[in-house]
Amino acid sequence: MKFFFKPQMIYLTMFTTSLFVGCETETFESESSLSQNGNFEIEEAYPDQTGKLHSILLDGEEVMVENFGDNNVSVIGDMLFYTDNSDSTKSVGRTGGRWPNNIVYYEIQSGMPNQARIRNAIGHWEANTALRFVKRTNQSAYVFFQKGGGCSSFVGRTGRKQTINLADGCSTGSTIHEIGHAIGLYHEQSRKDRDRFIKVLFGNIQSGKEHNFQTYVQRGRDGTENTSTLDFGSIMMYSPKSFSNNGQPTITKVDGSSYSTQRNGLSSADITGINKMYPGNTNLAAGKPSFQSSTYNNDTNRFGPSKTVDRNTNNFSHTNKQNNAWWEVDLGFNADIKDVQIWNRADCCQNRLTDFDIKVYDRRGGRQIKSIRINEEARRGKSYDVNARGRVVRIQLRDRNFLHMAEVRVNGTRVR
Ligand SMILES: [Zn+2]
C-alpha cells in the first residue's frame, strides 16, 4: 500500500505539532510537515484491490475500467467516472469539464479528519492559479471532500456532486493531485504524445491494472496538450514503479533510464498548462524582489521576505516584534492592481494580522497612492480589493507586533 505515511513521517508530524503548541513564544518551524511527502508514490481509489474488470462505452469508445460495487461509478486508478456518462462532453481530456468563471464550488464532509490538508491544498491552488474555491451554498455541481479508503477523484467538472475521497494517509500533496483531476487533469503519463518521452513496460504491470497506463485518447477522450513536453516533475505524474508486479519499473524514460516524481506541489509546467485552461488574474508578485522592516532572529533563510512571494503557502516571512512592522514587494513596473490576497502562517498566530494597512506606492520609498485599512483578522487566501495603479505593495501593521505571512498574491495587469 503506497499512500500511507512512513513511520518517520509520522514522527516528524508529531514533532512539528509539539513545536506549534508553544507558538505564542515564537517557535521555529523546521520545515513544513506538509512537504514531507516525498516518498509518496501513487494515488489509488482502492489500494491493493482489483475490482471487476469490464468495458464500458465512454463517449462512444470501448474502455476498460474497474468496478468496486457501485455500478454507477467506474474506476481507473484514482480517477472516477460516472458510468452513465450522460453529462460529459465529448472532449473532457484537457479541454473540457471546466469550471465556469474559474470557480470550483466545494463542501467538506463534517467530521472529515485532517481538514488542514484540504485547506492547504486549496490554498496552494489559489496561490498558484487563477482558480478560486468557494464554499458551496445551493450549487448542484460541486466537489465533496469525504473520507474514503484511498485517494480518488472524478476527472473534470461532472455537473453534479462529485466526490474527492481521501483516506487518512492521503497527504496534502495527494489532495493537490486529486483536485488536479477534479479541475480536468489526467495523469501526465497519459498524454497522447507520451511515447515520445516514456516507455511503458507492460510486462511489469500487475495483471488487471494495465488500463491505468492508457493514454486518454485510448480512453476515448480527446483534447490538446497545454504544454509541449511531458513533465516528469508534474504532480500528476506516476512514479516509475506504479502498479509493478515484480518491483521492476513500469515506466522509464524513453532512453530506458529512471526518473523521480514529487507530490510537494504544482510544477511550473503544471501551472503553465493550468493557466491556459483557466486564464485569469495574473499574480504579479510571484518571485519579485521583496523587503521587510526586520527579520526575526536575523534568520533570512527561514524568515526572509521572499518566503512570501515563493508561491508556497507553507513557508512564511517573519519580522521582529516592532511598531508598524512592514513587508513590501516591488513589482518592477506600474500595474493596475485589482486585489491582494494574503495567506497567513498556517499553524498559529493569525490574530497578529488583524489591524493592518495595504498600501500602494509609485516606487519604493516614493509617493503613497492608496492605503486601505483592514481591521479584521486576515484569513488564508482572503482577497482584498485594491483597485489602484502603482508599483510597490506594502502590508503594514498598525500596532506593535510580529508580522508573518505565508504568501501574498498581487492580482492585476501590468500597464504597458
Ligand atoms: Zn491521479
Residues whose N, C-alpha, C, O or C-beta is under 5 A from the ligand:
A	BS01	ZN	E43 D78
